[in-house]
Amino acid sequence: MSTSVESSVVARWRLILGQSAEEQLTVSSGNTSIHLSEDELIMDQALAAIYDETSDIVNSGAANSSATGQRGAGSGKSAPRLAKWLGDVRNFFPEDIVSVIQHDAMERKGWKQLLFEPEALATVKPDIQLVGTLLSLKGKIPEKTKDTARLLVKAVVDDLVKRMEEDLRRAVTGALNRREHSPLPSLSGIDWTRTIKRNLKHYDAERQQIIPERFYFYDRARRSKEWTVIVDIDQSGSMAESIIWASVVGSIFASIPSLSTRVVVFDTEVVDLTEQCANDPVDMLFGIQLGGGTDIQKSVAYCEQFIDQPKKTLFIVISDLYEGGNQAGLIRRMRHLKESGVRTMCLLALSDEGKPFYDEHVARSLTRDGTPCFACTPALLPQLVEGALKGHDLTELAKKLGTKGI
């Protein structure tokens, strides 16, 4: 290994392990010293502000001493120093790493209150974890910061909508459009299965071909409010990321003419946010109160009033199923919904990680009664929704898709 390559590797390990490992790295590599470039010094100080026990964004000058490597006490206001640190992080690290560093800063250094400063908030990389933090603190956000916070939340919501809207719309329209047939010709809309079956009697043995007398086509017209979709969302603190995704899903459902959509959130009380979700999912998110107890049974009872045609209703509960109310009542109500013909499913988590933490007893009871319970990534949700509308076995479909649950 050349000296330059070896120095580069040692410098990288120095950045990973921090200043406390510098002496050991110097000895083990045979170098007299480890030289970091100016950019590497800035990266080192940005990482040290979070991961070194002796450094702090607010109480030290770490973010202001980029070229010197000194970490003495700093002066000036906290928010500008934090804003500079956030800028350094965004400039020198990839986007996915920025999210991790920001999250660790909130958890390890406790600077959530500094997000109330517009200068700092404007510099933050918008991501779903940060939105969850803002929502949990929204009652404390001062007036001067609310507009900045809203813009950040809107940026994340708009990005999530772009990620989901096309696939979710296609899933719904694909499921519903293949229920009725139309005489209007369209090559892309030919129902080949029905066309072949209905024309088998016109098989020409000499040509070894079917000569269709009539073609059958799927009806591409959307029937207004053909199905009811109810999204019932647990707003306990542990469900923050799932709530953000659920608000996006609810807003997309609300924009599809063939669906009558209800969006409900609950803790120990039930709040109907259908109107806010349909108009602006950001409004819905700011109407959510993270934390508190949980009464799932109460929310299911509330949602029952919107079920006019059970066999044309999809009921999605998004919850970890830690029921603080009537557990037996919840299981019984969900069983009755399923028996009446409602398509039911429970998402234990709706997030990119899809890691479920849930009440296993309730989940197993619901699954036994026909309501499958699983964690789901947003990318897989459209396929599950399409399967539900088509009447497929969701438990089997979930297993094929590799979702996580019981």
C-alpha positions in Angstrom: 0.0 0.0 0.0 1.4 3.4 -1.0 2.0 6.1 1.7 -0.7 8.4 0.3 -3.3 5.6 0.3 -2.3 4.5 3.7 -2.5 8.0 5.1 -6.0 8.4 3.5 -7.1 5.1 5.2 -5.7 6.2 8.6 -7.4 9.6 8.2 -10.7 8.0 7.5 -10.4 5.8 10.6 -9.5 8.9 12.6 -12.7 10.6 11.4 -14.8 7.5 12.3 -13.2 6.8 15.8 -12.7 10.4 16.8 -9.9 12.4 18.5 -9.6 9.9 21.4 -8.3 7.3 19.0 -5.6 9.5 17.3 -2.7 8.4 19.5 -3.4 4.7 19.0 -3.9 5.1 15.2 -0.6 7.1 15.0 1.3 4.3 16.8 -0.3 1.4 14.9 0.1 3.0 11.5 3.7 4.0 12.1 3.0 7.7 11.4 4.3 10.6 13.4 1.0 12.4 13.1 -2.3 12.2 11.3 -3.0 15.1 9.0 -6.6 16.1 8.2 -7.4 18.4 5.4 -9.4 21.5 6.0 -12.6 19.8 4.8 -11.9 16.8 7.0 -11.4 19.1 10.0 -14.8 20.5 9.5 -16.3 17.0 9.2 -14.4 15.9 12.3 -15.7 18.9 14.4 -19.3 18.3 13.1 -19.1 14.7 14.2 -17.4 15.5 17.5 -20.2 17.9 18.4 -22.5 14.9 18.6 -20.4 11.9 19.3 -17.6 13.2 21.6 -18.5 13.5 25.2 -16.4 16.7 25.6 -18.0 18.6 22.8 -21.3 20.4 22.4 -22.9 22.4 19.7 -24.3 25.0 22.1 -21.7 25.2 24.8 -18.5 25.0 22.7 -17.1 26.7 19.7 -16.8 23.4 17.8 -18.8 24.6 14.8 -16.9 27.9 14.6 -13.3 26.6 14.8 -13.3 24.7 11.5 -9.7 25.5 10.4 -7.9 25.4 13.8 -9.2 22.1 15.3 -9.6 23.9 18.6 -12.6 23.1 20.7 -12.6 25.9 23.3 -15.6 27.6 24.8 -17.4 29.7 22.2 -19.3 32.9 22.3 -22.4 34.2 20.6 -26.0 32.9 20.3 -26.7 29.2 20.2 -29.1 29.2 17.2 -26.6 30.7 14.7 -23.9 28.2 15.9 -26.4 25.3 15.5 -27.3 26.7 12.0 -23.7 26.6 11.0 -23.2 23.1 12.3 -26.3 22.0 10.4 -24.9 23.6 7.3 -21.6 21.9 7.7 -23.3 18.5 8.1 -25.3 19.0 4.9 -22.3 20.2 2.9 -20.0 17.3 3.8 -22.1 14.2 4.2 -24.5 12.3 2.0 -28.3 12.9 2.5 -29.0 9.5 4.2 -26.1 10.2 6.6 -27.4 13.7 7.3 -30.7 12.3 8.6 -28.9 9.9 10.9 -26.6 12.6 12.3 -29.6 15.0 12.8 -31.5 12.3 14.6 -28.6 11.4 16.8 -28.1 15.1 17.7 -31.6 15.4 18.9 -31.4 12.2 20.9 -27.9 12.5 22.3 -27.5 16.2 22.8 -31.1 17.3 23.6 -31.2 20.3 21.3 -34.8 19.9 20.2 -35.7 23.3 21.8 -33.2 24.9 19.4 -35.4 23.9 16.5 -37.7 26.7 17.6 -35.2 29.2 16.2 -36.0 30.1 12.6 -32.3 30.3 11.7 -31.7 26.7 12.8 -34.9 25.2 11.4 -34.3 26.8 8.0 -31.0 24.9 7.8 -32.3 21.5 8.8 -32.6 18.8 6.1 -36.3 17.9 5.9 -36.9 14.3 6.7 -39.6 12.2 8.2 -37.9 11.7 11.6 -37.6 15.5 12.0 -41.2 16.0 11.1 -42.1 13.5 13.9 -40.0 15.5 16.3 -41.7 18.8 15.3 -45.2 17.3 15.6 -44.4 16.1 19.1 -43.2 19.6 20.1 -45.7 21.6 18.0 -47.6 22.9 21.1 -44.3 24.6 22.2 -43.3 26.1 18.8 -43.3 29.9 19.1 -45.1 32.0 16.5 -41.9 33.3 14.9 -41.0 29.7 13.9 -44.4 28.2 12.9 -44.2 29.3 9.3 -40.7 27.8 8.9 -41.9 24.6 10.6 -44.9 24.3 8.3 -42.7 24.7 5.2 -40.4 22.0 6.4 -43.3 19.6 7.1 -44.9 20.5 3.7 -41.6 19.7 1.9 -41.5 16.2 3.5 -45.2 15.6 2.8 -44.9 16.6 -0.8 -42.0 14.3 -1.3 -43.9 11.4 0.3 -46.9 12.1 -2.0 -44.6 11.9 -5.0 -43.3 8.6 -3.8 -46.7 7.0 -3.3 -49.4 8.7 -5.4 -48.9 7.1 -8.8 -48.7 3.5 -7.4 -51.6 3.9 -5.0 -53.9 5.4 -7.6 -52.9 2.7 -10.1 -53.7 0.0 -7.5 -57.1 1.4 -6.7 -58.2 2.1 -10.3 -56.7 -1.2 -11.4 -58.8 -3.1 -8.9 -62.0 -1.2 -9.5 -61.8 -0.9 -13.2 -61.8 -4.6 -13.7 -65.2 -5.2 -12.3 -67.4 -4.0 -15.1 -67.2 -4.5 -18.8 -67.7 -2.1 -21.7 -68.5 -2.4 -25.4 -66.1 0.5 -26.2 -63.1 -0.8 -28.1 -59.6 -0.4 -26.6 -56.7 -2.7 -27.3 -55.2 -2.0 -23.9 -58.5 -2.7 -22.2 -59.3 -6.1 -23.7 -60.3 -8.7 -21.2 -58.4 -11.6 -22.8 -59.6 -14.2 -20.3 -63.3 -13.5 -20.9 -62.8 -13.0 -24.6 -61.2 -16.4 -25.1 -63.7 -18.2 -22.9 -66.7 -16.7 -24.7 -65.2 -17.5 -28.1 -64.0 -21.0 -27.7 -66.9 -22.2 -29.8 -65.5 -20.3 -32.7 -62.2 -22.3 -32.7 -61.0 -22.9 -36.3 -59.4 -26.4 -36.3 -57.8 -26.0 -39.7 -56.1 -22.7 -38.7 -55.7 -23.8 -35.1 -57.0 -20.4 -34.0 -59.9 -18.9 -32.2 -61.8 -16.5 -34.5 -63.5 -14.1 -32.0 -67.0 -13.1 -32.8 -66.9 -10.5 -30.0 -64.3 -8.9 -27.9 -64.8 -7.9 -24.2 -63.3 -4.8 -22.7 -62.7 -3.5 -19.2 -64.7 -0.4 -18.3 -62.2 2.4 -17.7 -64.8 4.8 -16.4 -64.6 5.6 -12.7 -67.8 5.3 -10.8 -68.2 8.0 -8.2 -67.8 6.8 -4.6 -67.9 3.1 -5.5 -66.0 2.1 -2.3 -65.6 3.4 1.2 -62.1 3.5 2.6 -61.7 4.2 6.3 -58.2 4.9 7.7 -58.2 4.7 11.5 -54.9 6.0 13.0 -53.4 5.5 16.4 -51.7 8.8 17.4 -49.7 7.5 20.3 -46.1 8.8 20.4 -44.6 5.5 19.2 -46.6 5.7 15.9 -45.1 9.1 14.8 -43.6 7.9 11.5 -46.6 5.8 10.7 -48.9 8.7 11.3 -47.0 10.9 8.8 -47.3 8.2 6.1 -50.9 7.5 7.0 -51.8 11.2 6.5 -50.3 11.0 3.0 -52.1 7.8 2.2 -55.4 9.3 3.5 -55.0 12.4 1.3 -54.3 10.3 -1.8 -57.4 8.1 -1.1 -59.5 11.3 -0.6 -58.4 12.6 -4.1 -59.7 9.4 -5.9 -63.3 10.0 -7.1 -64.2 6.3 -6.9 -63.6 6.3 -3.1 -65.4 7.8 -0.2 -62.6 8.3 2.3 -62.7 8.9 6.1 -59.6 9.6 8.1 -59.8 9.3 11.9 -57.2 9.6 14.6 -57.4 8.4 18.2 -55.8 8.2 21.6 -58.4 8.0 24.4 -60.5 10.3 22.3 -61.5 10.1 18.7 -61.0 13.0 16.2 -62.3 13.0 12.7 -59.7 14.7 10.4 -61.3 13.8 7.1 -61.8 17.4 5.9 -58.3 18.5 6.9 -56.7 15.5 5.3 -58.7 15.9 2.0 -57.8 19.6 1.8 -54.2 19.5 3.0 -52.4 16.6 4.8 -50.1 19.2 6.4 -53.2 20.6 8.2 -54.1 17.1 9.3 -50.6 16.5 10.8 -50.8 19.8 12.7 -54.2 18.6 14.1 -52.6 15.5 15.6 -51.7 15.2 19.3 -48.9 12.7 19.7 -48.8 10.8 22.9 -51.5 9.9 25.5 -53.4 6.8 26.1 -55.1 4.5 23.6 -58.7 3.4 23.1 -58.8 1.6 19.8 -62.2 0.0 20.5 -63.7 3.5 20.9 -62.4 4.6 17.5 -63.6 1.4 15.7 -67.1 2.1 17.2 -67.0 5.6 15.9 -66.0 4.4 12.4 -68.8 1.9 12.2 -71.3 4.7 11.4 -69.7 5.3 8.0 -70.1 1.7 6.8 -73.2 1.6 4.6 -72.2 -1.2 2.3 -69.9 -3.6 4.2 -68.9 -5.5 1.1 -67.8 -2.3 -0.5 -65.8 -1.0 2.5 -62.0 -1.2 3.2 -61.2 -0.6 6.9 -57.5 0.0 7.7 -56.4 0.3 11.3 -52.9 1.7 11.8 -51.9 0.8 15.4 -49.4 -1.2 17.5 -52.6 -2.6 19.2 -51.6 -1.7 22.8 -55.2 -1.2 23.8 -55.8 0.8 27.0 -59.6 0.5 26.6 -61.8 -2.5 26.2 -59.5 -5.2 24.6 -62.2 -7.8 24.4 -64.6 -5.2 22.9 -62.0 -4.3 20.2 -61.5 -7.9 19.2 -65.3 -8.5 19.1 -66.0 -5.4 17.0 -63.3 -6.2 14.5 -64.7 -9.8 14.2 -68.2 -8.4 13.5 -66.9 -6.1 10.8 -65.1 -8.9 9.1 -68.1 -11.2 9.3 -70.4 -8.5 7.8 -68.2 -8.4 4.7 -65.9 -5.5 5.4 -62.3 -5.9 4.1 -60.2 -5.3 7.2 -56.5 -5.1 7.8 -54.2 -3.8 10.6 -50.9 -2.1 9.9 -48.7 -2.5 12.9 -46.3 0.0 11.4 -46.3 2.0 8.1 -42.7 3.1 7.6 -39.7 2.5 5.5 -38.2 0.4 8.3 -41.5 -1.5 8.8 -40.4 -2.7 12.2 -43.4 -3.7 14.3 -43.6 -3.4 18.1 -47.1 -4.5 19.0 -49.4 -6.4 21.4 -49.0 -10.0 20.2 -52.1 -11.2 21.9 -54.4 -8.7 20.3 -52.7 -9.2 16.9 -53.0 -12.9 17.0 -56.7 -12.7 18.0 -57.5 -10.3 15.1 -55.6 -12.4 12.6 -57.4 -15.5 13.8 -60.7 -13.7 13.2 -59.7 -12.8 9.7 -58.0 -9.3 10.1 -54.4 -9.8 9.1 -51.9 -7.8 11.1 -48.5 -6.9 9.7 -46.0 -4.1 9.4 -45.8 -2.6 5.9 -43.4 -0.4 4.0 -45.1 2.4 1.9 -43.7 0.7 -1.2 -45.7 -2.4 -0.5 -49.0 -0.8 0.6 -50.4 -0.3 -2.9 -50.2 -4.0 -3.6 -52.0 -4.8 -0.4 -54.7 -2.2 -1.1 -55.3 -3.7 -4.6 -55.4 -7.2 -3.1 -57.9 -6.1 -0.5 -60.2 -4.5 -3.1 -60.0 -7.6 -5.3 -60.9 -9.8 -2.4 -57.6 -11.7 -2.2 -56.4 -13.4 0.9 -54.3 -10.6 2.5 -52.5 -12.9 5.0 -51.1 -15.0 2.1 -50.4 -11.8 0.0 -48.6 -10.2 2.9 -46.4 -13.3 3.3 -45.5 -13.3 -0.4 -44.6 -9.6 -0.2 -42.4 -10.2 2.7 -44.1 -7.9 5.2 -43.3 -8.2 8.9 -45.8 -9.3 11.5 -47.3 -12.3 13.2 
